[in-house]
Amino acid sequence: MTTHPKPRPQSSPTAPDPVRKAALGQFMTPPQLARFMAGLFPPAPGVKCHLLDAGAGAGALSSAFLERWQRGELEFASASVTAYEIDPDLRALLTQQLHAYAGADVQIHAGDFIELAAQDLLWGTSEPFTHAILNPPYRKIGSHSPHRLMLRQVGIETVNLYSAFVALAIALLAPGGQLVALIPRSFCNGPYYRPFREFLLSRTAIRHLHLFESRTQAFKADDVLQENIIIRLEKGGQPGPVTVSTSTDASFADLVSAEYSLDQIVLPGDSERFIHVPASPELHTPEQLLTAMLAEVGVQVSTGPVVDFRLREHLRDSPEAGAVPLLYPAHLAGGVNWPLAGGRKPNAIVHNSETEKWLYPTGFYCVVKRLTSKEEARRVVATVIDPATFPGAEKLGFENHLNVLHERKQGLPEALAHGLAAYLNSTQVDRDFRRFSGHTQVNATDLRGLKYPSRAQLLELGAWAMERQSSTQDEIDERIAELTT
Ligand SMILES: C[S@@+](CC[C@H](N)C(=O)[O-])C[C@H]1O[C@@H](n2cnc3c(N)ncnc32)[C@H](O)[C@@H]1O
């Protein structure tokens, strides 16, 4: 490879306008992170590389890519770059930056990538790309916005600019094309991103996931990075092992990586197509063995059906004849405290033909609060509901801020309720949940998407928990590790 004059060092835009910065999602990739991302592309000897950089900013990502190419590491026959940038000031920097790479053919498009890419896809006017490197803008797309309509015309249904950029880039790639993107990990779960996950999983193979997390208490992973993930996809690739790497921050000084089968990332039979990002191997080997879905355990999860403002006339402050217990999260502070005298929430609901369909038969249940405060030690807080707390009650009401784990709308075997609660209260579930969801809310879909030990293991765990008055977090975590390894 011939040597080319060194481009000038990456310049950061001077004094960016903060309003425009937020509106256009202008968060530039630092050089070390850009180099890591560029480093994820496998060499492709003799290929005529055509790189897409959408929302290119001042060109950090393309620069890192072209530098690797110039060092001869990617072994391409030639390289061209097509970059899209909407902001004229950044575009000026981008132009200067990329034209400094002699030998690379550079095209810079002024304008809105979504609009231009959707037109290209509709008219078939773009040369397919062999590579794409993205740190796209993040912003919600309104359901009736022009962006949403343009995307719909090319078969893309999605709710945020970042997923729109990735979906368009996938559509613009040639078969075998490689894409590396730094994106929020919110797409990995939740119902809004399901069409995007389906789009991605049906057209590409996930080859690499990198996440930022600390493996020791002493080093906290970078807060901003922690919400993000780096993903490498191969268009039309055969499903195969997925490399998962982690590091505390963008210095990548403590990088570790391990291989997982695709089944461990996207669980077979999961209609939600959640993308599970396993933790670093030395943290939880047992996790790899936890592959049962809640449905395989024979348990369902529902949101508490009593929506109090709709049933106001049937609510009662205190238990009374003809009324049954009603449970709110307030009743579940460190165990079940019912009835709560002088509390702000009702304790009972009248049992009649109107409320009947919102009530569960009294029995053992495991309930999980939907909301926990940021200060609470765990996001997932599970409690066993024991019918002995409600002598004489035939039915139970669960308010809408609770999730209820049940068996076909009936109670659970006692040991299973205890096993589920112990498991859901483990450090491992909490860590998984935080990794996989940026929200403090825990919804029924989230609980359905978690991995679980088998029903037999949960029953054993429950029997163990029932024998003890109480267990420390470490004891629970150790017992789960013993059972699942
Ligand atoms: C998160 S920044 C990243 C910039 C660059 N890729 C990097 O990694 O440093 C996203 C960039 O997308 C640009 N952008 C935002 N909306 C755009 C759109 N609709 N079309 C093209 N570029 C857009 C912003 O101006 C910003 O430069």
PDBQT file of the ligand as one rigid body, heavy atoms in Angstrom, charges set to zero:
ROOT
HETATM    1  C1  LIG A 501     -24.249  11.383  17.457  1.00  0.00    +0.000 C 
HETATM    2  S1  LIG A 501     -23.618  12.500  16.246  1.00  0.00    +0.000 S 
HETATM    3  C2  LIG A 501     -22.260  11.540  15.716  1.00  0.00    +0.000 C 
HETATM    4  C3  LIG A 501     -21.397  12.164  14.708  1.00  0.00    +0.000 C 
HETATM    5  C4  LIG A 501     -20.313  11.265  14.163  1.00  0.00    +0.000 C 
HETATM    6  N1  LIG A 501     -20.871  10.094  13.481  1.00  0.00    +0.000 N 
HETATM    7  C5  LIG A 501     -19.374  10.801  15.253  1.00  0.00    +0.000 C 
HETATM    8  O1  LIG A 501     -19.408   9.614  15.518  1.00  0.00    +0.000 OA
HETATM    9  O2  LIG A 501     -18.645  11.600  15.804  1.00  0.00    +0.000 OA
HETATM   10  C6  LIG A 501     -24.862  12.393  14.991  1.00  0.00    +0.000 C 
HETATM   11  C7  LIG A 501     -24.685  13.299  13.792  1.00  0.00    +0.000 C 
HETATM   12  O3  LIG A 501     -25.821  13.153  12.940  1.00  0.00    +0.000 OA
HETATM   13  C8  LIG A 501     -26.176  14.418  12.368  1.00  0.00    +0.000 C 
HETATM   14  N2  LIG A 501     -27.586  14.341  12.008  1.00  0.00    +0.000 N 
HETATM   15  C9  LIG A 501     -28.660  14.489  12.816  1.00  0.00    +0.000 A 
HETATM   16  N3  LIG A 501     -29.796  14.296  12.123  1.00  0.00    +0.000 NA
HETATM   17  C10 LIG A 501     -29.429  14.006  10.836  1.00  0.00    +0.000 A 
HETATM   18  C11 LIG A 501     -30.147  13.670   9.661  1.00  0.00    +0.000 A 
HETATM   19  N4  LIG A 501     -31.476  13.599   9.660  1.00  0.00    +0.000 N 
HETATM   20  N5  LIG A 501     -29.446  13.420   8.525  1.00  0.00    +0.000 NA
HETATM   21  C12 LIG A 501     -28.096  13.486   8.523  1.00  0.00    +0.000 A 
HETATM   22  N6  LIG A 501     -27.356  13.792   9.610  1.00  0.00    +0.000 NA
HETATM   23  C13 LIG A 501     -28.016  14.024  10.764  1.00  0.00    +0.000 A 
HETATM   24  C14 LIG A 501     -25.848  15.405  13.478  1.00  0.00    +0.000 C 
HETATM   25  O4  LIG A 501     -25.655  16.711  12.973  1.00  0.00    +0.000 OA
HETATM   26  C15 LIG A 501     -24.593  14.780  14.096  1.00  0.00    +0.000 C 
HETATM   27  O5  LIG A 501     -23.446  15.301  13.482  1.00  0.00    +0.000 OA
ENDROOT
TORSDOF 0
